[in-house]
Amino acid sequence: MLKRIVTYIENEPWEAELLKKEKRLKVASWAVIAIAVLYFGPRCLAVLMR
């Protein structure tokens, strides 16, 4: 299994695939960050305001 992964990393065009999906990945990343801020922000403030 490890040999398959190494072969994929060395020989397959995974980098080109990531570049094609870069815009969607950026949007998804920012969405996760925004959701985390909205979820944890008020809780952190509540702890700090005690």
N, C-alpha and C positions, 0 to 999 in steps of 0.2 A: 504494500500500500504506500509506504514511504517513497519507494522508487517511482511509483505513478505520479505522486505529487511533485517530486523533483523534476521528472520529465515534463510535466505540464508547465511548471514554472519556467523551465529552460527553453522549451520548444514551442509552446502555444502562444497565440497572439493575445494574451490576457491584458497586456498593457493597452493595446489598441481598443479592446472592448471597454475598458474603464474610461478611456478618453471619449468614446462614443456616448457613454452614459453619464458623463461628468455633470451635465446640467441637472439631471434628475437626482443624482447623488447629493449635489450641493443643496438642492431644495429640501430633500429628505433630511439631511443633516441639520439644516437650520430649523426645520419643523421639530425635530427631536429636541434641540436646544431650547426652543420657545416653549414647548410643552413642559420640559423639565423646570424652566424658570417659573412658569405659571403654577406648577404643582408645588415646588419646593420653596419658592420665594416667600409666600405668606407664612409658611411653617417656620422658616428660618427667622423671619421678622418677629413672629410671636415668641420664639425662644429668646431672642435678643432683647425684646421689650420687657421681659419679666423682671 
